[in-house]
């Protein structure tokens, strides 16, 4: 089954995300790839959609942030993009106020997660704003730091607006927050697709053939249950999870129930809701530096125990 690549474009308001998106779309078109865009606007009117150009499937989400108020709408829009088009990639431009973990949680619906290949978060940092960050509120400084910390690729944009010495100092502070991401100084968010692909390849070890997902800062793991599990065993498994599992959601069939349960898990707190229809038994796990083989092995063991 063909999967569609998903890229999240993050960064604070005015950092250059839309300029980056336009640069990427031009190069994707030249490469002959079919891509779509999902724009998230905090207001009720789109500012950026007119800049995308014809021929690119586009969906827009207004009056809220992906990570807070419009997750359900996001699932519908993304599902429509995937069913109406044969896509190589989807680029999601988030609001400047979006938190990366919440955005990834918003796009990884258990209904169609198997159709997606999450490739990573590209964060655009406005070097001037980062230089003057002490003038911002503590909450905004924290958000900027989180956006940097969870990035896989960081574009240090507006490099022409600071001196070389300032740029070097700013790069140092940014790399201290995220030692794994590749940082690139840019003007007008100019970056080649080849550079982004090269950055991704750098995450592979030269000695081992590993799934690139294992090298991403934030990991999204999809597991499909083949049968039911005992709820007590499942909850025991939840209690033993590492703290780096931030989110889970999906549909689980328990041995005591005819229909599956919608399951959601956020920072250690589980929630269940009984569904009155059959649903795809997929569960999506989101976190940092997760051991994919171990987690999937544990879930398989729960299924095997329930089947005995």
N, C-alpha and C positions, 0 to 999 in steps of 0.2 A: 504494500500500500504506500502510495506516494505521500510524503509529509511536507508540510509547509513550514519554512523557516519563520521564526518570530524574533524580531529585534525590538527592544524597548529603547526609545530615545528619551533620556532624562536630562535634568539640569534646571537650574533656577530660572525664574522669569527674566527674559531678555538676554539670556546667555548665548543664543544663536542656534537653538534647536531647529527652527523652521528653515534657516539657511542651510544647515546640515542636511535636512531632509530633502530639500530641493537638489542639492549637490548629489546625493545618493540616487535619487530618482532619475536624474539625467544619465548617470552612469549605468544604472540598471537597464534603462531603455536602450542605451547603446549596446549593452551586452545581450539584448534580446530576451530578457527575463520578464515574466509577468508578475508584477508586484501590486499590492494594495496598501492603502493607508487608513489608519484609524486615528482620528484627531480627537483629543479631549480638551474641551474649553470650559473654564470656570463660569463664564458668562452665558448669556442666551443667544449671542450672535457670534458667528464664526469670523475671526479676523484672518485666519490662515488659509481657508479652503480655496480661495481664489488664486492662491500662489502655487497650488499643486499641479495644475495643468490638466488638459483633457486626456482621456484614455487610461487614466489610473483610477481603478475602483476606490471609492472613498466613502467612509462612514464617519459620522461626527457624533460626539457625545457632549451635551450641553448641561449647564446648571449643576455642576458637581464634579467631584474628583473621582477618578476610577477607583481609588482606594477607599472611598467613604460611602457615597450616596448612590452611585449608579452602576454597581457591579452587575445587577441583573440585566440592565440595558446593554451593558458591554457584551455579555454572553450572547444576547440576541444578535447584535450587530456583527460580532465576529463570526457567529454561526452563518449568518447570511453571506458574508464575504467568502467564506470557505465553500458554501454550497452553490453559490451563483457563479463562481470563477474557479478556473484551474490555476492555482497560484504557486509561484516558486517561493515567495516571501511576503510577509506582512510587516510593515513598519508602524509601530504605535508611538505617536508623539504625545507624551504626557503633559499635564499642566506643570508649571514650575513649582507648584506646591505639593507635588506627589512624592510619596515615599516609595522607594523601589520594591521593598518586600510586599507592600500592599498591592502595588500594580501587578506584580508577577502573580500574586494570589488571584487578582481579578481576571486575568486572562486564561489561567489554567483550569478551565471548567472540566470536571470529570466526564461530561457528556462528549466532548470532542478532543480531549487532551491527546488521544492517540494519533490524531491527525496533525499535530503540531510538533515542531522541533525547536525548542527554545534555544536560541543561540547566544543571548547575553544582553547586557545593558551597556549602552553607549552613553556616557554622561558628558555633557558640555559644561565646562566651568568658565565663567567670565572672570578673567584674571584680575580685572579692576575691582570687581565686587569682592572677590576672595581677598585681595590685598586690603580692602577697606572693611572687612567683615566685622571688626570690632564696633563699627557704627550701627550694626544691625541688632535686633533684639536677640536675647539668648535662644529663643525658639527657632528663629530663622537661621542662626549660626549652627544650631544642632541639625536642622534639616539639610543645610549645605554639606555638613560633615557626613551625614548619613548617605546622601546621594553620592558622595565621593567614595565612601567606604565600601558600598555595594556594587560599584561599577566594575565592568570587565575591561572596558576601553575608556580612557579619559582624554577628551580634547581640551587642551588648555587654550581657550580661544581669546581673541583680541590681543595676541602676542605683540602686535605692532604698537599697542598703546602703553607698553611698559618697557623699561630699559632691560638690557640683557642681564644685568646684575639682579634686578628685581625679579625677572622671570626665573632665574636660577634659584633664588631664595623661595619663591612661591612654589616651584616644582618640588623642592625639598619638603616643604610642609605638607603638600598634597600626597607625596609618596609615603610620608610617615603615616598617613591615615590608611593607605592602601598599597601594600608592597607587591600585590599580585597583578594589578592592572598595568597595562602598557599606557604610558602617557605620551601625548604628541602635542607639540606647540603648533597652533594653527592661527591663520588670519582668515576671517569670514568663513570659519568652519570648513575650510577646504581640506578634504582628505580623500584619498583614492580608495575604491572598493578593495583593490589589491592589498592596500595597507591594512584594512580591517581584517581581511582574510589571513594575511600574514600574521597579524597579532594573535589571531585565534590559533594558528598552527604553532606559535611559540609556546602555547600551553601544553603541547604534547611532549612527553618524554622521548628522548632519542633512543632509549633502550627498551621501552615497553610500548605496546600498542594499546592505548587506553581510549575509552570513550571521552570525547572532548567535554562532555557534561561534567565529568569528574574534576575538570580543571577550572570550571567556572566558579566565581565567588558565591553566587546564589545558585543552588541546584534545584531542579524540579524533576522529581521521580514519579513516574506513573506505573501503578501496579493494577493488574486486572485479576480479580478473584474468579476462580472457576466454580467455587461452591460456597457453602455457608461456614461461618466460624462461631464458636461459643463466645457470647458477649463477655463473660467473666475472664476468659483467656485473653481476649482482645484488650480489655481494660488493664489487665496485668502487663501486657506488652506496652501499652501507652505509658504506664507509670515508669517503665524502665528506659524510655526514650531519652536520648541526649538532649540537653537544653538548646542545641543548635537546630532542632526541628521547630521551626516557627509556626508553620501552618500545615493543616491537612484538610482536605475535603473530598467527599466522594459518596458512593453508594455501597453499603455493606449489607450482605444477607446474613442474619443471625439465625442460629439453629432453632430458636424458639418462635420465630415469626415467619409467616407465609410470604410477606412482601419485604423488600429491602428497606433499610433506614438511610436517610440522608444524614451524613456524619460531617461535623465540622469541628476543627480543633485549632485553638489559637493560644499560643504561649502557655501550654500546659493544661488548658481547660477544654474538655470535650463537650459536644452537644449533639443530641440525636433527635431526629424527627421521623416518624413513621410515614413511609410513602404508601399510597394505595394502588400502586401500579408497578409493573416490572421496569427496572431501570438498568442501564449498563453498569456492571459492578466494577467500576474504575475508582481508584483512590489516587489522589495527587498529594505528594509530600513535598514541601518546600522548606529549605533550610540552607545552612552553610556547611560546606565540607562534610557532606553526608556520605556514609559508607553504603552505596547502593546495593552491593551484593549481600551485605549483612542484613539490611532492612527487608529486602525481597525474600531472602532465605527464611527470615523469621516469620513473615506472613505466610509463606508456603507451608511452614511447619504448623502454624495454627490451623490451616485448612486440612492438612493431613491428619492432625489430631482429631478434628471434628468429624472427619470421614470414617474414622475407625469405629 
